[in-house]
């Protein structure tokens, strides 16, 4: 009688990546941050870059700084330009009870207090700029904001920041 040995599971050791020193990480974070902030576009100016959608998605549009007054959710379709949809939304004047809702939640207009003709982007901050977008696990898009005057990075009702990690070839 021949006894057959059971197969043993093969384990492949993971390559050890070198630790990134704090100085290199800090330098990389600064470079990435400066670059992203330089290419961020002001929401009240026409976007220079096209981002044409390939599939249907939902876009979260905060009504005020840190979404204190909630957010609007807009459905976009294939062929729509994401940047133009955001620009068009925030360039609209406040209509109906939108102004009252913002006042009730103590949201301030960063551009003027005269309440002459208010636009939606005036409640996002003194200098709201779009750095990019984040897609969540449900496939919904959230805007990453950076305010040039406040020097603040925010998204929805929280803050965000950059992170640096090494890839497989230690870059």
N, C-alpha and C positions, 0 to 999 in steps of 0.2 A: 504494500500500500504506500502510495506517495502522498506526502503532506504538502499541500500548497500554501505558501505564505501569503498573508493578506497584504494587499497593496498599501503602502504608506502614503499619506497625503504629502504632496510636494509643497514646500514653502519657499517662496522666492524672497530673499532679503531685500528690503527697501534700501535704495542707496541713501547714504547719509548726506544731507545737504549742508553746506557750510553755513554757519550762523552769520546773519547780516549784522554788521556792527552798527551801533546807534548813529554814528556820524554819517555813514553812507545812507542809512534809512532816512535820516532827517533831510539830507541833501536831496534824495530822490523825491520825498514828499513835497519839498519846497518847489522843485522843478515841475512836478506834475501839477501841483496846485496853481503855480503861476501860469503855466500853459493853459490849463482849463479855464482859469479866470479871464485870461486874455482873449480866448475865443468865445466866451459867453456873450450872448447877444441880448441887448436891452429889449424888453417886451414891447415897448412903445415904438420901436423901429421895425421896419420890414425885415424879416429874416433873410439872410443871404444864402443860407443852405437849405436845400430841399430834402425832406424826409418823407418820401412817398411810401404809403403803407401797402403791404402785400396781403394783409388779412384784416378782418373786422376786429376792433378792440374798443375798450372803454378807457376814456381819458379823465383823470381826476384833476379838476381845476379849482384850487382854493379861492375862496372869496376875499380873504384878507391875510395879513401877515400871520404865519403859523396856523392858518386855517381856523382862527378863533370864531369866525362866523360860519363855519362849515365849508362845504365844497360842492361844486356842481360836477355832475358826471355826464359826460357827453360821449355818445357812440360815434365812432368814426368807421368808415367803410374802405375797402380796398380801392386804391387810387387817390385817396385823400392825402393831402400834405399835412403832416403832423405839426410842423412849425407854423404854417399859415393858419391852421385851425386855432392854435393857441393865441397867435397874434390877433386874429379877428375877434376872438372871444373877449380878450382884455381891452381892446380898443373901443368896444361898445359903451355907450352911455348907460348909466344906471336907469332902470325903468321901474315904474310901479312902486311896490313896497320894498324893493331891494335896499333903497337908501334907509328906510326906517329899520329894517332888520340889522343893518350894519351899525346904526346909531344905538340900537337897543343892546347890542353886545359890546358896546364901548370900543368899536374899531375906529381907528383914526385914519383920516385922509392925510397921507404924508405929503401931498402936493399943495393943497389949499384948504382952508377952513371956510371959504366963502360960500361953498355949496352952489357954485354957478352952474357949470355943466361938468358933472363928475363922470369919470371913466372908471372902469373896473380895476385897471392896473394901479390906480392911485392909492388903493388900500393895501397893496402888497409890500410897500416900503418906499423909501425915497428914491432908490435906484435899482429896481428889480431886474435881474438878468437871469437868463436860462442857461445853465451849465450843461444840462443834459436831461436824460430821462432814465427811469428805472422801471423795469417790468417786474411785477410781483408774481407770486406762485399761481395766481388766478389769471394771469395774462393781461392784467390791467396796468395802464401806464400812469406813473406818478412823475411830476416835474421836480427836478433838482434846481433849486433857486440859489443865487448868490446875490447879495445886495452890496453894490460897490461903495455905498456911503456908510452903511452900518458894518461892513466887513463881516457879514454873517452868512452862513450856509444853512439853509433849511429846506425841508421837504414835508409837505402835509402839516402835521402838528408837532414835528420834532426837528432835531438838528441832524446833519450828516457830515461826514468827513472822508478824506481819502485814506487809503491804506496801501502799504507796499509789501509785496510778498515775492519770494524767489520762485522762479519756475523750475522746470526739470533740468535746465542747463545752467542754473545758478545765475540768471540775469534778472 
